[in-house]
Amino acid sequence: MGRLSGKSAIITGAGSGIGRAASILFAQEGASLVIADKMDTVHETAKLVTDAGGKAVSLAGDAGDEAFVASLVAKAVAEYGGLDVAWANAGISGGWTAFDDQDQAFWAEILRVNLIGAFLLVKHASRVMIPKGKGSIICTASVAGIRSGAGGSPYSASKAGVINLAQTSANEFYGTGVRVNAICPGLIETGMTQPIFDGARARGNEDKIGQLNPMTRGGVPIEIANAALFLASDEASYVNGQAIVVDGGLSSSHPIVRRKR
């Protein structure tokens, strides 16, 4: 307990899934939170935190909107006197829309939320962290950003961009003490992936979920939250510019099941 004692943290995409699990975990470890999501369920997450004795301020808004992202950082400074950790976790998948049915607007929206949204939090959080000489910024990428086979084209491209953003921004902040890392989840049961899990259960083949990775199962949100806790903590003080994969071993081979046209 107390691995984040005295630290303030922003978590986007905190209305459910990984963001909710992380909010609860970070608060248990002593962090004071500003949490955000486009869904009003973010306020339910805040209540879970405060009911357990933690500190959380929740805001509903668009993680791809610069004014909203800037307001999250301003809220952390106003409420807690500064910012130590920022996790750009919000994202959208776009589903498995056929390639020929994708258009410019479809791609633009996924890139806006997943990649530009991450850039915006890196930008505004770093402005507060750099004068302090330290801080941890985390971005949620995906195994889909490593190579083909784990997501649709625009989603995968956006997550590849997030991995590169973590690498390039870590070097942009050379000598400042601010660290930037990405987490690459595999198949995790969240609202985004729920149709996959629900479909398998409805067909009676739940046992095939995660069959392509050596752990032979899907993951759960707390397993990603635990990786983020490490990156947020001082235990990761020498971890910078990395893409940490948490996927049960899927990306060690990344087998592909061809989708039928």
Summary of the structure (lengths in Angstrom):
residues: 261
radius of gyration: 17.7
end to end distance: 50.1
largest distance: 55.1
contacts: 941
relative contact order: 0.14
helix: 48%
strand: 16%
